[in-house]
């Protein structure tokens, strides 16, 4: 199994959630309003740097992780979003 962590502009979060639902992903965890520094600059949720990011986590089977990543990359090309995806192997314990 793979855990996918997706970092997206808070304003595009709902579009990503729609894509996840259409792709058959049944659950994820979200951290909205995340601040930090990245290649697009600071995202601090402040007056000077008002943007924030959303971080979504989901766990899917290995093969599904590959196809889902491809689907998300296609979405990003179409809408111009600079979403980032990180993946790592996980083991379900319960």
Buried (B, 14 or more C-beta within 10 A) or exposed (E): EBBBBBBBBBEBBEBBBEBBEEBEBEEBEBEEEBEEEEEEEEBBBEEEEEBBBBBBBBBBEEEBBEEBBEBBEEBBEEEEBEBBBEBEEEEEEE
